[in-house]
């Protein structure tokens, strides 16, 4: 099989930080090549060099594509030769329609006039390929994160792509939609499209990858041919983290106490379509020292439930009762929900969980300014001490508390979000996709933090699209479908098959 890409001796520095140090990458035509590594290993930086985001001259080494050494000045240069990158951060315009987003910068026109009818028809075809049935006229901002990711992929397919780069493409997708995407990648491979996929989901890599490059601390540490030998997940993990990981989930002996958190007959209408019920009479509870999971397909209402309970952050005509320690509490605003003892770690840490341009100390104190203030004035010395304490306890890898959060790896950003809410001293910690887009090493550390929270007597509600995560961490799992709970299982009872059976019995598939 011919080589389509070689990256040789790639080096890249940001100030005093060496992000890449002599990285080598070789990709064959028509294959799916996986790049693995912990957050901060340099994977995305390498792909930004390949796609021209980091222009030639800003890095060392050479990029040879299709037999020619390339010197891309920007992303337009790389797209002209068929290299299309889909970044982990979505590049969509919320107020524009799906059609407009797909063809933005690549408008379909006749004699200088946009062909809207043809564009919509082509958009509909592309949406079908990525498994979306939404109207091509729908504004992208009305879609969930998972569907927006699929629109990004449709946008890439609208161009004459020869080498498709996907940075964590399934991080925002549930199991069903991830499967659709992986099947699409295999289909593109059959049609001669080469793909490079950056992913932390090793089961997905095992399914689709023909070869794997592992990067650790900015250097290539292993190159694997999946057809020449059997590659175990343990081998990939060892190469990624530089050590054995005998268990993906930290050991915990549950010490479950009294009920802390109850939701009774919770009902929520859609924020813009009042006649549409999104949450339909949900009842649930969580005890001290307990991790309660919520499983379900994308669109089942899991995030909508969490956000509506947390200060009415989603929906309208919200009704029902929330009880903390057996007493009804007012959660009609975010501030009131925090004061009642609730904390919500959003699934979108970059968009809603953090101030990316601010430093660690500012982000950690945000939800509990009273904890670092006196007479309404923030005590910066105390704020620094609090942040430094969390930096140490949660093992946040940063230069110090003044480190800008947007420059941290995904795993460390997630630790900052968790620090923010732990500092608010909640009784109930609601975690929405707490390990999305995080490598296996950082996941283990996040799991350990969750275990420490329940060991301290808090209760944790965990929403996750990764069923092994729910099975590995939770004491009890609710199954949600179409705005209702359709199953409840203890850790001894629960299995992936039982979860899917509960969904299927109730119209989920």
N, C-alpha and C positions, 0 to 999 in steps of 0.2 A: 504494500500500500504506500503510495507516494506521500511525502511530507508536504503539508500546506503551510506550516508555521514553525519557525525556530526562533526562540528568543535566547540569546547567548550572553552570559556574563552581565546580566542587568543589575545596575546599581542605582539607587535613588535615595537622596537625603532631603530631609526637611529641617533646615537649620543644623543643629548639632545631632539630630536623631537620624540614624541610618535605617531607613525603612526596608530597603532591599540591598542585599549584599551578595553579588555573584549568583543570581538566580538564572537557572537554565530551564527551558520549556520546549518540548518537541511535540507537535500535534500532527497526526496523519489525516489525510483527506478522507472525508466521509465517516469519521468516527465521532463518538461522544467521549470527550476527555474531561475528567473531573479534576478539580484543584481543591485539595483539602488543607486545612491548617486552622489553628486556633485564631480567635479574634485578635487582630493586630499583627498577624504573621506576615502580612504583605500581599495577600491574594488580590484584593481590590485594587491596590496600588499598581500591581503588575498589569492588570487588565486595563487600567486607565492609561498606562503607557502604550499598550497595544492598540487601543482605540483612538489615540491622539488627544485624549483629555489632558495628559501631560505631554507637551510638545517635544519633538526631537530637539536635543540640545539641553534639555532639563534633566537628563538621566545619562548614565553610562551603559555601554554594551550595544548590541545590535538586534534589530528586528528584521527577520527575513520572512516575507510572506509571498507565497506562490513563486518561489525561486528568485525573488528580487529583494535586495535590502531596501527597507522603507524608511522614510523620514517624515512621518505625519506631523503636520503643523497644527492640526486640530481634528475634531471628530468628523468634519465634513470630508476631509481627505480619506479617512479610513472607510467611511460609508461608500465613497465612490468606487472602491475596489471590493465592496461586498462584506465588509466587517461591520456588524451591527451589535451594539452593546445595550443590554437592558440593565440599568443600575438598580441596586437595592433600594435606593431612594427614587420613588416614582416621579417621572417627568411629565405629568399631565396637568391640564388646565381645568380646574373643577367646574367652571361656569360654561365651558364649551361642551358640545355633544360628543358622544363616542365617535361618530364619523369625523367630526372636526379634529379631534385629538389624534385619531389614527393617521390622518393625512396632513397633519400640521407640519409645514415645511416641505411637504411632498404632495401638494394639492393636485388633484386630478382636474385637468382643464381642457377645454376645446377653444381654440382661437383666443386664448388669453382669458376665457371666462370659466369659472369653476363649474364643473359638471356635477351638480348636486345629486341628480338622479343616479348617475353612474357611481358616484362616490358612496351613496347609501347602499346601493346594491352590492358593491364590492365589500363594504364594511360588514354587511350582513353575512357574506360568505366567510370573511375572516373571523367574525365572532363565532360562527358555527364551528370552525376549525379548532378554536380554543375552548369550546364547550359552553359558550354564553348564548342565552336566548333573549337577552335584553334588547329593547328597541335601539337601533343605531342613532336615534334622535334623542335618547335619554342623556341628560347632563351627567358627566363623569362624577361630579361631586355628590350625586345621589347614590352612588354605588359604594359598597363596602370595600375595604382594603383588598380583599381577595379578588374581587371582580376587577378592581382597578389594575391589579397585576396582570390579569388576563388580557385586558385592553392594551397594556404595554406590549405584550407578546404579539397581539394582533397587529399592532403598529409596526413592530419589527418585521413581521411577515409580509407587510405591504410593500416592503422594499426588496430589491434584488439581493437577498442575503445569501452569502456563501459560507461565511463563518459567523455563527451566532454565539454571542457571549451572554451568559445569564448569571447574574450575581445574586445568589440566594433566591431563585425564582419561586420556590414553593414555601418560603418562610411565612407568607401570609395566607397560605391555603390550607384547607382541611384535607383529610385523607382522600376523599372522593375527587376533589378538584386537582389535587397533586397528581393523582393517578391519571387524570385526563391530560395534564400537561406532560407527564413522562411518556405517555403513549404517543402524544404529538411529537415529542423529540425523536422517538424511535421511528415514527413515520417520516419525519424530515430527513433522518439519516438514510432511510431507504431511497429518498429522492436526491441523495447526494449532498445534503447540507451538513457541514461539519459544525459541531457544537462544543463549546467549552462551558462547563457548568461548575460554579462555585457553590458548594452546599455543605451544611453540617449534618444533614440527614443521611447517615451511612447506609441505611437500608435502601434509600433511593439510588445512591451511588452504586451499590451492589447490583441493583436491577438494570441500570442503563449504561454504566460506564464501560468503555472498551479499554481505557488506560487511565491511570491516576498519577498525578504529581502531588507530593506532599511538601508543603513549605512550613518551616519552623523558624521563628525569629529572623525572618527576612532572607532565608537561604533554602535552597532545594535540598531536602534530606532523603527523599526516596522517589523512585520512578517505578511504577508497577504496570505490568501488562496483564490485564484480567483474563486474557485468552491463553496466555502461556502458563499460568499457574492459578491455583485457587487462592484468592485474597480474602482473609478473614477481617472482620471489623476490628478485632483486637489488634491486628497488625497495623492497621491504619491509625488507630487511636494511639498506639505506642509511638509511632513515628510523629504524630501530631504533637503530643504532649511530652515526649521524651521519657515516658515512664509507663509501667503497666497500670491498667485500671481494672482491677478484678471485679468491681461492682459498679454499675452505672448510677445506682441510687444509694445514698448513705443509709446505714442501718439506723433504725429508730424503734424504740419500745414505746408504743402509745400509752399515754397516761390521760385518759379522756374523763373529763369531769361533767359538770352541769351544763345545761343548754345556755349559751350566751346570746345567740343570734337567732331570731325567728322572723320569717316573712309569711304573712297570712293573706290569702286571697288577693294576690298582687295582680293588678290589671293595668295595662298601658295601651294607649292608642298611638298610632303612627304620628310623628311630629307634623306632617303636612297633609296627611290623608286621614282626617278624623274618624271616618267610618271604618277604617281598617284596624282591627285589634292585633297588636303585636305580642303582648303578653296576656295570657288568658287564664287568670285564676291560679297563679303559682303559689304553692305552699312549700316551705323548706325550713330547716334549722341546722345549726352547727354548734358543737359543744366546745368547751375549753379543752385545749390540747388536741383538737381534732382537725385533720385536713379533709375537707369535703370537696370532691370534684364535681364539675358539671361537664358532661360530654354531649356532643351533638354535632350535626353537620352545619356548614356555613349557612347562615340565614335561619337557624333554628330559634334564635332569640336569646342566646346566652349573654352576649355583650349588651344587648338592649336591656335585659333584666338587671345586670350589674349597674349599668349607667343610670337607669331609672331609680334604682334604690339609692344610689349615691347622689342625693340632692336633686333628683329630677333632671339629671344631665342629658337624658334622652326622653322623648315622647311628650304627650299631652294627655289630659284627663286621667291622670295617674290616681289609682285608688288602691286601698289595702292597708295593712298595718305592719309596721316594723317594730319588733320588740328587742331590747337589749337587757339582758339579765331579768327577763320577765316583765319589763315595764315598757309600754308604748313610748316611742320617741318620735320627734319631729325631724324628718329627713327631707323637708320640702326645698332646701337649698343646700349647696355644697358645704357652706360654712356650718350649717346646722347639722349636717350629716357627720362632719369631722368632729364637732363638739359632742355628738352622741356616741362617738367611739368607732366610727367607720373610716376605713381608708381604702382607696381604689387605685390599684396600679394598672394603668391603661395598657391596651394591646399596642398602642401607637406611641411608644416612648419618645420618639423624635418630634412628632407633631403635637402631642398633648401632654406628655409627661415631663419634659425638660425645657429649660431655656438654654438652647444650644450655644448661644453666644456669651453666656455668663459662666462664671467659674463654679467649682464644686461647692464651695461654702455657701454661695447664694442659693443654689438649687436645693441643698439639703435643708436649709432653714425655711423654705417657702411655705410649707404647710403648717408651720408652727412658729411663726415669728414671735409670738408671745414668749416662747421658750428661750429666746435670746434677746429679749427687750426689757427695758425698764422705763416706765412712764411714756410708753409709746415710741421710744428711741432704741434702735437696734444697737446692741453692744457688740461691736465687730470683734473684739477680743474673745468674747464668749462664743460668737458664731464660728470663729476659727477653731476654737477648742473643740466644739461639738463636731465640726466637719473632720478635724484631725482624728477624733476618736472613732468615727465611722470609717474613715479611711483605713485605720488600723484593724478594726474589728471585722470589717467586711472584705479586707484585703483588696481594696481598690487600687489598681496599678496606675499611678499618676505621679507627676513630679512634685505635687503638693496640693493643698486645698485651693490654690489660685489657678490650677490647671483648668483651661476652658473645656467644658463638658463635650462640646461638639467635636473635639479632637481626640476623645477617648474611643476605645474599641466598643463594640456593641455590648459585650459582657460587662464591661466596667460602667458603661452608661446605665445598664439595668441595675447595677449595684447602687448607683447614685439615686435612682428612682426609689429603690427599696429603702435606702437610708432616709430619704425625705419622709416617707410614710412611717417608718419605724420611729423616727424622731417625734412624730405627732402622737405617739403612744396610744395606738388604737387598741380596742378590744377585738375588732373584726378586721382582718386583712383580706381584701378581695383582690385576687391576682388574675388578670386577663392575659392569657398567653405569656406567662412570665419568662419563658426561655426561648421565645421566638427569635430566630436569627443569631443564636448563640452556640458556640462550639461545645463539644462534649466536656472539655475540661472546665469551662466556665459554668456549664449547666450544673455540674456536680457541686460547685461552690454555691450557686443559687439555691439548689436543693438543701444544702447544709444550713443556709440562712433561714429558709422556710422552717426547717426542723427546729432550729433554735427559737424561732418565734412561737411555735406551738409548745415547746418545752417550757417557755416562760408563761404559759397559760392562755395565750391568745388562741383564737380559732381562725383558720385559714379556709377561704373558699377559692378553689383553683379552677379556672376555665382553661381548657387545653384542647387543641385539635390533635395532639399526639396521644393516642390511646396508651402506648406503653408508659408514657409519663404519668397518666392518671392511675394506671394499674400499679406502677412502681412507687407512687408517693401517697396515694389517698387511702384514708380509712373507710370512706364511704363515697359512692358515686351516684349522682342523679343523672338521668338521661333526659335530654330536652329535645323536643321536636315540635315545630310549628307553634311556638309560644307556650307549650305546655310541658310539664314533666311527665314522661311516659314510662319511667322505670327508676328503681332505686336499688342499689346493691351494696352489700358490705364488701370489704376488701377480700374476705374469704370466698364470696360468691361471684365477684365480678370477673368478666372476661371480655375480650374484644367481640367474640361471637354473641354473647348475651346483649352487649350494648347495641350492636348492629341489628340483632333480632328485635329488640324493643323499638328501634327506629322504624324498621320495615313493617312491623305489625301496625304501626300508627301512621302509615302513609308517607314515610320519609324517603322512600326510594320507589 
